[in-house]
Amino acid sequence: MIECHGHFRTASCISCNFSSDGEECKRIIVEEKRPPPCQNCGGHVKPDIVFFGESLPTVFHRNVRKDTKNADLLIVMGTSLMVGPVNQIPEMVRKDCPRVLFNNELVGSFRKKNGPNTRKKSYNTNARRDIFHAGDCDSSVQMLCNLLGWEQELNDLNYKHRLG
């Protein structure tokens, strides 16, 4: 799994890339309403997430083609699929690779186009490889883990990596 847009579990200095504690970074941002200072160079620390206009992690570019070629299943969650290159991933998997979308709405190639200049969405029932589950990501992942008998593992991971 590659978190294309990063995560809040860790943080880094935007000047020297020195690693910082993600929990402390979040606390300072939320409670003190200021950017945390870097302990190494005095610059600003931010969570290890990708903001609009920033480059995706190197691990994404290094692995995306190989991973999509070898994927047995693609799970897409919580996205508009409007910005590349991430919006191209669903098209990069093999035609026989099942694709699952956990999202509030159908997006990208998961929706059938209903004519030019329309944003009306409908589920393409002819695309046997696609599954769409409407709803928020957290509830959808909880449901999937419950079905697979992974509830305790998910709860343990959530507790270990909780943001607050």
C-alpha positions in Angstrom: 0.0 0.0 0.0 1.3 3.4 -0.9 -0.4 6.4 0.7 -0.1 8.7 -2.3 -0.8 11.8 -0.4 1.0 10.9 2.7 -0.3 10.8 6.3 -0.3 12.6 9.6 1.6 9.9 11.6 4.9 11.6 11.0 6.2 15.1 10.3 9.3 16.6 8.7 11.0 20.0 8.4 10.3 21.7 5.1 13.8 23.1 5.0 16.1 20.3 6.1 13.7 17.3 6.0 14.6 16.4 9.6 12.0 13.9 11.0 9.8 15.1 13.9 7.1 13.6 16.0 3.8 13.6 14.2 1.7 13.8 17.4 3.7 16.8 18.7 3.4 18.5 15.3 -0.4 18.0 15.3 -0.7 19.3 18.9 1.3 22.5 18.2 -0.7 23.2 15.0 -4.1 22.5 16.6 -3.6 23.9 20.1 -1.1 26.6 19.6 -2.2 27.5 16.1 1.4 27.9 14.8 3.8 25.9 12.7 6.1 23.7 14.9 9.8 24.7 14.8 12.4 22.2 13.6 14.7 20.9 16.4 17.6 20.6 13.8 17.5 23.9 11.8 14.8 26.1 13.3 12.7 25.9 10.1 9.0 24.9 10.0 7.7 21.4 10.5 4.6 20.0 8.7 2.9 16.7 8.7 4.1 14.3 6.0 1.2 15.0 3.8 1.2 16.2 0.2 -0.4 19.6 -0.4 -1.7 20.7 -3.7 1.3 21.6 -6.0 3.8 19.5 -4.0 5.4 16.4 -5.5 4.2 13.0 -4.6 6.5 10.7 -2.5 9.4 9.1 -4.4 8.0 5.7 -3.4 4.9 6.4 -5.5 6.8 7.1 -8.7 9.2 4.3 -8.1 6.4 1.7 -7.7 3.2 2.7 -9.4 3.8 1.0 -12.8 5.1 -2.2 -11.3 2.4 -2.3 -8.6 -0.5 -1.6 -11.0 0.8 -4.2 -13.5 0.9 -6.9 -10.7 -2.2 -5.9 -8.8 -4.8 -8.6 -8.0 -7.2 -6.0 -6.6 -7.3 -2.2 -6.6 -9.0 -0.4 -3.7 -9.7 3.3 -4.3 -10.9 5.4 -1.3 -11.9 9.0 -0.6 -11.1 10.8 -3.8 -12.4 13.0 -6.6 -10.0 11.4 -9.0 -9.6 14.8 -10.6 -5.8 15.4 -10.2 -3.0 13.4 -11.9 -1.1 11.3 -11.8 -3.2 9.6 -9.1 -6.4 9.8 -11.1 -4.7 7.6 -13.8 -4.2 4.6 -11.4 -7.6 3.0 -12.0 -6.8 2.9 -15.7 -3.3 1.4 -15.2 -4.4 -1.9 -13.7 -5.0 -4.9 -16.0 -8.5 -5.2 -17.5 -9.2 -8.3 -15.4 -8.2 -6.7 -12.1 -11.2 -6.0 -9.9 -11.6 -2.4 -8.8 -13.4 -1.3 -5.6 -14.3 2.3 -4.9 -15.1 3.3 -1.3 -16.3 6.9 -1.7 -19.2 9.3 -1.1 -19.8 9.4 -4.9 -18.9 7.7 -8.1 -15.8 9.3 -9.7 -13.5 8.9 -12.6 -13.8 5.8 -14.8 -16.0 4.2 -12.1 -18.9 6.3 -13.4 -20.5 6.0 -16.8 -20.5 9.2 -18.9 -24.0 10.3 -19.7 -23.2 12.5 -22.6 -20.9 15.5 -23.1 -20.7 18.3 -20.5 -22.7 16.4 -17.9 -21.7 15.6 -14.3 -24.6 13.1 -13.8 -23.2 9.9 -12.5 -24.6 6.3 -12.7 -23.0 3.0 -11.9 -21.9 1.1 -15.0 -23.4 -2.3 -14.3 -21.7 -3.8 -17.4 -18.3 -3.3 -15.9 -18.2 -6.6 -13.9 -14.8 -5.8 -12.4 -16.0 -2.6 -10.6 -17.6 -2.5 -7.1 -18.9 0.8 -5.7 -19.7 1.2 -2.0 -21.2 4.5 -1.2 -20.2 6.1 2.2 -17.3 7.5 4.1 -14.0 5.7 4.0 -13.8 4.9 7.7 -17.2 3.1 7.8 -16.4 1.3 4.5 -13.0 0.0 5.8 -14.6 -1.0 9.1 -17.3 -2.9 7.2 -14.7 -4.7 5.0 -12.6 -5.6 8.0 -15.7 -7.0 9.8 -16.6 -9.1 6.8 -13.0 -10.5 6.6 -12.6 -11.1 10.3 -10.0 -8.4 10.7 -11.8 -6.2 13.2 -9.3 -6.6 16.0 -6.3 -6.0 13.7 -8.0 -2.8 12.5 -8.8 -1.6 16.0 -5.2 -2.3 17.1 -3.9 -0.3 14.1 -6.3 2.5 14.7 -5.3 2.7 18.4 -1.6 2.6 17.5 -1.8 5.3 14.9 -4.7 7.5 16.2 -4.4 11.2 15.6 -6.3 12.3 18.7 
